[in-house]
Amino acid sequence: MLESAASARRIHGIDLKIKSGLHWIAFMQALESRPADAPRVEILKVTAMCTGAVEPVRATGEWLTGFAKSKGLNFCFKIVRVEDVLDVRGEMFGVDQGREAVMVYSEHAFVAMIGRPDRMETLMRVVRGLNPQLMVVTETEANNNSPQFSARFVDTLFHYGAVFDSVDACMGADDESRTFMEGGIMGRMISNIVAREGEERVIRGVKLDVWRAFFRRFEMVERRLGPVAWQQARLVHETAPNGEFCTVERDGKAMVIGWKGTPLVSVSTWKFFRSARLVNGSKHLRIEFE
């Protein structure tokens, strides 16, 4: 996102499923460390879409606002609250087309909509209408969407076995956050994947190639993660406690993060094809982004 907004003075981040908001803290810090000759950021806006409880999102917004104030950054946080993704409309996000660089950030926002394609397609049409410069997608790298129980069970066993092992290595046994994560979040996810069928099975993890096929349906072009992203990933990999057990690998233009060789999360970046142009070279056509 920092590379795509290198020359922008007005930046608008659309967060499809904001949680702690830590990535926006990192983004603000990165903006602060831009070269002296880079354009001064006049305003950073973050609009968070919410379909559940609004209080945690509001608390995240207050935290981000306080951090931005401490950095002297003009910041605006807005919540778009809807009961159902089918109710989302582009005008709700207040995008000032042509005057601000729009970035869409999606962290595990689509995985719960795999079994509800009408909602996924509604959201993608809205995102397309926002005309973002870039969309960053982080999703679980798993294959537990099989209609066969045995295949789904085995994949879930291996995937979440690695997740629980990473939590055990990185968090103390008495850590309240660990208790909530293991029982309150992952336990419910595993139960939903294994014990539910049909529309009741909301969590349906798929591999990166499935997401690629889906996004291409909406005329999106995958962008290669830039050197800054890889540099930051390697820095965390090399300096974090237990980092030696983590794996950070390339998968085409994307990044796949794993634990002891088991892929857990993919990170990919996308741009809508309509923002690109075909250039006729001497031997082939190539795509250049405007």
HELIX and SHEET records of a PDB file:
HELIX    1   1 LEU A   22  GLU A   32  1                                  11    
HELIX    2   2 GLU A   55  SER A   70  1                                  16    
HELIX    3   3 VAL A   85  ASP A   87  5                                   3    
HELIX    4   4 GLY A   90  PHE A   93  5                                   4    
HELIX    5   5 VAL A  111  MET A  113  5                                   3    
HELIX    6   6 PRO A  117  GLY A  129  1                                  13    
HELIX    7   7 PHE A  149  CYS A  170  1                                  22    
HELIX    8   8 GLU A  176  THR A  179  1                                   4    
HELIX    9   9 PHE A  180  MET A  186  3                                   7    
HELIX   10  10 GLY A  187  ALA A  195  1                                   9    
HELIX   11  11 GLY A  198  GLU A  200  5                                   3    
HELIX   12  12 LEU A  208  ARG A  217  1                                  10    
HELIX   13  13 PRO A  227  THR A  239  1                                  13    
HELIX   14  14 GLY A  243  PHE A  245  5                                   3    
HELIX   15  15 PHE A  273  SER A  275  5                                   3    
SHEET    1   A 7 PHE A  75  ARG A  81  0                                        
SHEET    2   A 7 ILE A  43  CYS A  50  1                                        
SHEET    3   A 7 ARG A  10  ASP A  15  1                                        
SHEET    4   A 7 ALA A 101  GLU A 107  1                                        
SHEET    5   A 7 LEU A 134  THR A 140  1                                        
SHEET    6   A 7 THR A 262  PHE A 272 -1                                        
SHEET    7   A 7 MET A 220  ARG A 223 -1                                        
SHEET    1   B 8 PHE A  75  ARG A  81  0                                        
SHEET    2   B 8 ILE A  43  CYS A  50  1                                        
SHEET    3   B 8 ARG A  10  ASP A  15  1                                        
SHEET    4   B 8 ALA A 101  GLU A 107  1                                        
SHEET    5   B 8 LEU A 134  THR A 140  1                                        
SHEET    6   B 8 THR A 262  PHE A 272 -1                                        
SHEET    7   B 8 ALA A 254  TRP A 259 -1                                        
SHEET    8   B 8 CYS A 246  ASP A 251 -1                                        
SHEET    1   C 2 ALA A 276  ASN A 280  0                                        
SHEET    2   C 2 LEU A 285  PHE A 289 -1                                        
END                                                                             
